Amino acid sequence: MQDNKNAFNMIEGKMIVTKEGKRLGFVKDITFETRSGELINLVVKDTTPYIKNLNLEKTNTNEILIPYSAIIAIGDFVIVSEEDLI
């Protein structure tokens, strides 16, 4: 049986793009619920100007967050649905 889990070090540093191909930045970190282990957000580094148009939630240190529920696929890139970001 193949394990479909992705370890954080396999995601860290990957480019985040929309399914339309717009670049948003790179994965810096993740946030998660400590009790359940549920993943909540990706923390984005090296953001592009395009991401500023999306009005996404930010941390108290002004880092942009992308909801984990917006992720469509993880491969060479982390692909997100722009509709789920708005």
C-alpha positions as CSV (number, residue, x, y, z in Angstrom):
1,M,0.0,0.0,0.0
2,Q,1.4,3.4,-1.0
3,D,1.6,6.1,1.7
4,N,0.3,9.4,0.4
5,K,1.6,11.5,3.3
6,N,3.9,14.4,2.7
7,A,6.5,15.2,5.3
8,F,7.0,18.9,6.0
9,N,10.6,18.8,4.6
10,M,9.1,17.6,1.3
11,I,6.9,20.7,1.1
12,E,9.2,23.3,2.6
13,G,10.6,25.7,0.0
14,K,8.3,24.6,-2.8
15,M,6.9,27.2,-5.1
16,I,3.2,27.9,-4.6
17,V,1.2,28.5,-7.8
18,T,-2.5,28.8,-8.6
19,K,-4.0,26.2,-11.0
20,E,-3.9,29.0,-13.6
21,G,-0.1,29.2,-13.2
22,K,0.2,32.4,-11.2
23,R,3.1,32.4,-8.8
24,L,2.4,33.3,-5.2
25,G,5.6,32.6,-3.3
26,F,7.3,29.7,-1.5
27,V,6.3,27.5,1.5
28,K,8.1,28.8,4.6
29,D,6.2,27.0,7.3
30,I,2.9,25.4,8.2
31,T,0.4,26.0,11.0
32,F,-1.6,23.2,12.5
33,E,-3.9,22.4,15.4
34,T,-1.7,20.8,18.1
35,R,-4.4,18.5,19.5
36,S,-5.7,17.0,16.3
37,G,-2.7,17.5,14.0
38,E,-5.0,19.1,11.4
39,L,-3.1,21.3,9.0
40,I,-4.5,24.9,9.0
41,N,-2.3,27.2,6.8
42,L,0.8,27.4,4.7
43,V,3.1,30.4,5.7
44,V,4.4,32.0,2.5
45,K,7.9,33.6,2.0
46,D,9.2,35.5,-0.9
47,T,5.7,36.6,-2.0
48,T,5.0,37.9,-5.5
49,P,3.2,41.2,-6.1
50,Y,0.2,39.1,-7.3
51,I,-0.5,37.6,-3.9
52,K,-1.1,41.1,-2.4
53,N,-4.3,41.4,-4.6
54,L,-5.8,38.3,-2.9
55,N,-6.3,40.0,0.6
56,L,-5.3,36.8,2.5
57,E,-5.0,36.4,6.2
58,K,-1.7,37.4,7.8
59,T,0.2,36.4,11.0
60,N,0.9,38.9,13.7
61,T,4.3,39.4,12.1
62,N,2.7,40.2,8.7
63,E,3.4,36.9,7.0
64,I,0.8,35.8,4.5
65,L,-1.2,32.6,5.1
66,I,-2.8,30.3,2.6
67,P,-5.5,28.0,3.9
68,Y,-4.5,24.4,3.6
69,S,-8.0,23.6,2.3
70,A,-7.1,25.5,-0.9
71,I,-4.3,23.0,-1.9
72,I,-5.2,21.0,-4.9
73,A,-1.9,19.0,-5.4
74,I,1.6,18.8,-4.1
75,G,4.3,17.8,-6.5
76,D,7.1,19.9,-8.0
77,F,4.9,22.8,-6.9
78,V,2.2,23.3,-4.4
79,I,-0.9,24.0,-6.5
80,V,-3.8,26.0,-5.0
81,S,-7.2,26.9,-6.1
82,E,-7.5,30.7,-6.4
83,E,-11.3,30.5,-5.9
84,D,-10.7,29.0,-2.5
85,L,-8.4,31.9,-1.5
86,I,-10.9,34.7,-2.1
